Amino acid sequence: MSPDFSVFGETPSAPIALIATPGAEELAGLIDKRLIDLFKESHLGKKLKKNTFILNSDCPRFTNGDAKGIVFETVRGKDLYIICDPSNHGVTYTMMGKEVPLTPDEHYANLKRIICACTGKPYRITVIMPMLYGGRQHRRNARESLDCAMMLQELESMGVSDIITFDAHDPRVQNAVPFMGFDNYFAHYQILKQLVKHFPEIQLDKNHLMVISPDEGAMTRNVYYASVLGLDLGMFYKRRDYSTIINGRNPIIAHEYIGSPVMGMDVFVADDMIATGDSILKLAREIKEKGAQRVFLAATFSLFTEGVEKFNKAYAEGVFDAVLSTNLTYRIPELKDCDWFIEADMSKYISYIIAAANFNESVSNLLDPSQKIRDLVQNHINK
């Protein structure tokens, strides 16, 4: 549900302000446009003094790689939302005469620079980080760092009151900051909306569609899809070679399937991210070999760290029918030319989240989109 401005007071808790760190400008611009439209449609429209909530800021770099954060407009008393995309490797800078892409570490450093430049003047600081920095290192095995937990504690000490993220690899990382707000949202509704839009003939019932989790770690999100849609659920578990480490991980030996037969069924597979894509393509092949009719792959974050060529080849072979993802993080330019890639715009959803938070309204109805999904299914059936 969207926030109901009619029940709000005449003024928000504080004026909204947005800052985009380098690499997050595209998403911030979309959110800003949605927020402006949202406020113009409400009783607050006449009080808007400008056509953007985005403050002018920058993180310039010296030729040796040093950087600083600058905010060119006042942040005093603002309800400030800083948007950061740590996975955007499309941003570069010149260091010692060479073009260098920003790493997640440098994106996080830029976020801290912007917070530092605000010098404690905002009414409240909320960080919108759709994909958590260091989020894949969610637990400690032997002598390992816990970068995400350290980040959360650092941001809390710098005055950040809330973190807004999506599909956290392990949301239990919020236990590192029990007194700081941590809202973990999902793109379930937006992805399903794109599925029925692009495949209007799909039948969302247990006789024609089933959900399969790609591994144990993805069970929670796939259980949600299966439960809210009333579908059967299957699961693959990964057998790994723990005696070998390749590219920082133990290679997968085989995928073992547990669940009801997929013969003649459409299959929906959801995960938090697609990185190299090797494991999800291997899984899709096995599902097709078991007799599935169509295979739809969904991921909140579409990283494609090794490009799209292997996906183009697999799509041409009929291994899968679509990849559904979001615009929450950087997408490599090649994806725009891929017929199999379907993108869900999350800016409207985030604008509702910001608006609700700005008026100190409960976001519980935004955290759980179950009713919206049921309405979507019912409308699809009635067509």
C-alpha positions, -999 to 999 in steps of 0.1 A, spaced: 0 0 0 11 36 -7 12 62 21 -21 79 26 -12 116 28 -47 126 37 -43 113 72 -10 131 78 -5 165 94 1 196 74 39 193 76 64 164 77 88 158 105 115 177 86 121 188 50 132 158 28 167 160 12 184 134 -10 221 130 -17 234 105 -43 270 93 -38 289 88 -70 273 59 -89 239 62 -74 227 92 -94 204 72 -118 184 56 -90 183 88 -69 170 107 -99 141 82 -104 133 83 -67 134 121 -67 109 123 -96 85 98 -79 87 118 -46 80 151 -64 50 136 -81 38 120 -49 40 153 -30 23 173 -59 -6 149 -58 -11 154 -20 -22 184 0 15 193 4 20 201 -33 16 239 -29 43 239 -3 70 226 -26 95 253 -32 116 236 -59 113 207 -83 139 184 -68 148 171 -34 184 162 -45 212 183 -30 242 192 -50 272 172 -37 304 157 -50 334 134 -41 363 148 -61 396 131 -63 432 143 -64 455 128 -90 471 105 -64 437 90 -56 429 109 -24 393 122 -22 370 144 -2 333 148 2 315 181 -4 279 191 1 272 224 -17 238 231 -1 226 234 35 216 202 53 206 219 85 174 204 99 169 182 69 155 146 69 184 134 48 185 102 27 218 93 13 217 68 -16 248 46 -21 254 18 -46 286 -1 -35 286 -25 -64 287 1 -92 320 -6 -110 310 16 -139 322 47 -120 359 55 -126 385 81 -116 420 90 -128 448 79 -105 485 84 -114 474 89 -150 453 56 -152 416 51 -153 405 32 -122 370 18 -114 356 24 -79 356 -7 -57 329 -14 -30 355 -1 -5 358 32 -22 320 36 -26 317 30 12 345 55 18 326 81 -3 294 75 18 314 82 50 329 113 34 294 127 26 282 120 61 313 137 75 307 167 53 272 171 68 289 177 102 260 165 123 236 192 111 207 171 96 176 164 116 180 127 107 203 107 84 190 76 67 213 55 44 196 38 14 220 10 4 200 -15 -17 229 -40 -17 247 -40 16 285 -34 15 302 -66 26 268 -83 29 280 -116 13 305 -121 42 277 -126 67 292 -150 92 327 -158 105 345 -190 98 379 -192 116 399 -159 113 378 -138 90 366 -102 90 330 -92 93 330 -61 71 292 -56 69 288 -57 107 317 -32 111 301 -9 85 269 -8 104 286 0 137 307 27 120 276 43 105 258 43 138 287 60 154 286 87 127 250 95 135 231 74 110 197 65 125 184 41 99 195 17 71 172 9 42 183 -22 23 169 -49 0 171 -86 2 200 -87 26 222 -118 22 217 -125 59 195 -100 77 208 -112 110 237 -88 105 215 -61 120 222 -78 154 255 -58 152 235 -26 157 205 -34 179 197 3 185 198 15 149 169 11 125 174 -16 99 146 -21 73 151 -50 49 127 -48 20 121 -72 -9 111 -69 -46 87 -98 -46 56 -78 -58 75 -58 -85 91 -89 -100 59 -108 -101 42 -78 -117 68 -79 -145 63 -116 -149 26 -114 -156 31 -83 -177 56 -99 -201 40 -134 -200 3 -127 -198 -6 -163 -206 12 -177 -175 -11 -196 -151 -3 -188 -115 -16 -220 -100 -1 -252 -86 -11 -273 -116 10 -252 -140 37 -234 -120 60 -243 -92 88 -226 -73 123 -240 -69 149 -227 -45 184 -228 -60 200 -236 -26 194 -237 11 203 -200 16 175 -189 -8 148 -210 8 132 -181 28 124 -160 -3 112 -190 -23 91 -202 6 75 -168 5 67 -169 -32 54 -205 -29 32 -196 1 17 -164 -11 10 -179 -46 -1 -213 -32 24 -233 -52 45 -264 -47 81 -258 -36 112 -278 -46 149 -272 -37 183 -278 -50 212 -282 -26 248 -277 -36 275 -303 -31 308 -284 -29 344 -294 -29 356 -280 4 392 -291 -3 395 -265 -31 391 -227 -33 385 -211 -67 379 -173 -69 374 -171 -32 348 -199 -29 345 -237 -29 335 -250 -63 301 -267 -67 304 -304 -76 267 -310 -82 232 -298 -76 209 -323 -60 171 -318 -64 145 -324 -37 108 -320 -45 79 -330 -67 84 -337 -104 88 -307 -127 77 -325 -159 55 -301 -180 55 -274 -154 66 -237 -156 93 -232 -130 101 -200 -111 136 -197 -94 144 -168 -71 178 -158 -56 192 -126 -41 218 -120 -69 233 -133 -101 271 -128 -101 289 -151 -125 257 -169 -133 274 -203 -135 254 -220 -108 220 -207 -118 225 -216 -154 236 -251 -144 205 -254 -123 183 -242 -151 198 -268 -174 190 -295 -149 154 -283 -145 149 -283 -183 164 -318 -185 139 -329 -159 111 -319 -183 102 -284 -172 82 -264 -198 95 -229 -191 121 -216 -166 120 -181 -152 150 -169 -132 146 -140 -107 172 -121 -88 171 -89 -68 206 -78 -80 218 -85 -115 256 -81 -113 267 -103 -142 303 -101 -132 314 -121 -162 292 -105 -188 261 -118 -206 276 -140 -233 270 -173 -215 234 -162 -208 228 -153 -245 240 -187 -255 219 -205 -229 188 -185 -239 194 -194 -276 195 -230 -265 162 -227 -247 177 -233 -212 156 -204 -197 129 -180 -208 136 -148 -188 157 -132 -161 137 -109 -140 156 -84 -118 155 -48 -105 173 -14 -110 184 -13 -74 221 -16 -84 243 -10 -114 235 -30 -145 262 -35 -171 252 -17 -204 250 -50 -224 219 -60 -205 199 -33 -224 203 -54 -256 193 -87 -241 157 -98 -250 157 -122 -220 163 -95 -194 133 -79 -177 138 -51 -153 115 -40 -125 117 -3 -115 119 0 -77 119 38 -75 82 42 -68 84 17 -40 114 35 -24 96 68 -27 67 54 -7 92 42 19 108 76 22 75 94 24 62 71 51 94 75 71 94 112 66 60 114 83 70 88 110 43 65 97 46 28 102 62 10 72 49 -25 82 24 -25 53 53 -17 29 75 -44 43 49 -71 36 34 -70 0 13 -102 5 -20 -85 -1 -8 -67 -32 5 -100 -46 -29 -116 -40 -46 -88 -57 -22 -91 -86 -30 -128 -89 -67 -122 -87 -66 -95 -114 -45 -117 -136 -71 -146 -132 -100 -123 -140 -85 -110 -173 
